[in-house]
């Protein structure tokens, strides 16, 4: 989930809590300050809303349907994380959804 970026955690300018994975993950920390990345993340959130799923649900569905991913490994510990798993399983995957996601992040 890119330390919460694709789960919708920071879409509205929220900052990671001190000591959280996102606050110490150097690979993703700079994304929160990159306006171009955040525009893409907000578009991702809107696409999820169009399909009546959470951003986390869309991100998991993307992984489940990605040809280079054999099996996404998830370890939900909260009800909201289970919700995302269920949404990913139920989301009708189409080439249009895949194309829109590819266009967002390519």
C-alpha positions in Angstrom: 0.0 0.0 0.0 3.1 2.2 -0.3 3.1 2.9 3.4 -0.5 4.2 3.3 -0.4 6.3 0.2 -2.6 3.9 -1.8 -4.8 3.2 1.2 -6.0 6.8 1.2 -4.3 7.7 4.5 -2.6 10.9 3.3 -4.7 12.1 0.4 -5.9 15.2 2.1 -2.5 16.5 3.4 -2.3 14.4 6.5 1.1 13.7 7.8 2.3 10.3 9.2 2.4 10.0 12.9 5.8 10.1 14.5 7.3 6.6 14.6 4.8 5.2 12.0 6.1 3.2 9.1 5.4 6.0 6.7 7.4 8.5 8.9 10.5 6.4 8.7 10.3 4.8 5.3 12.7 6.9 3.3 11.6 5.4 0.0 8.1 6.9 0.3 8.5 9.8 2.7 9.3 12.3 0.0 6.1 11.4 -2.0 3.9 13.3 0.5 5.7 16.5 -0.4 5.6 15.9 -4.2 2.4 17.7 -5.5 2.5 15.7 -8.8 2.5 12.4 -6.9 -0.4 13.7 -4.6 -2.4 14.7 -7.7 -2.1 11.1 -8.9 -3.0 9.7 -5.5 -6.1 11.9 -5.3 -7.1 10.7 -8.8 -6.6 7.1 -7.6 -8.9 7.9 -4.6 -11.6 9.2 -7.0 -11.3 6.1 -9.2 -11.9 4.0 -6.1 -14.9 6.0 -5.2 -16.3 5.7 -8.7 -16.2 1.9 -8.1 -17.7 2.2 -4.6 -14.6 0.8 -2.9 -12.0 2.2 -0.7 -8.6 3.2 -2.0 -7.1 0.2 -0.2 -9.7 -2.1 -1.9 -8.7 -0.7 -5.3 -5.0 -1.1 -4.6 -5.5 -4.7 -3.5 -7.7 -5.4 -6.6 -4.9 -3.9 -8.7 -2.4 -6.3 -7.2 -4.7 -9.4 -7.4 -5.2 -8.7 -11.1 -1.7 -7.6 -12.0 -0.1 -10.2 -14.4 3.3 -9.9 -12.7 2.0 -10.5 -9.2 1.6 -14.2 -8.3 -0.1 -13.6 -5.0 -0.4 -10.5 -2.9 0.5 -11.2 0.7 -1.9 -9.4 3.1 -1.9 -9.5 6.9 -5.0 -7.6 8.0 -5.2 -6.7 11.7 -8.0 -4.2 11.6 -11.6 -4.5 10.4 -10.9 -1.8 7.8 -8.1 -3.9 6.3 -10.5 -6.9 6.0 -13.0 -4.6 4.3 -10.3 -3.8 1.7 -9.6 -7.5 1.1 -13.4 -8.2 0.6 -13.7 -5.2 -1.7 -10.8 -6.3 -3.8 -12.3 -9.8 -4.2 -15.7 -8.3 -5.3 -14.5 -5.5 -7.6 -15.3 -6.4 -11.2 -11.9 -6.0 -12.9 -12.1 -4.7 -16.5 -9.5 -3.6 -19.0 -10.9 0.0 -18.6 -10.1 0.0 -14.9 -6.6 -1.4 -15.6 -6.0 1.1 -18.3 -7.0 4.0 -16.1 -4.7 2.9 -13.4 -1.9 2.4 -15.8 -2.4 5.9 -17.2 -2.3 7.4 -13.7 1.0 5.9 -12.8 2.9 5.5 -16.0 
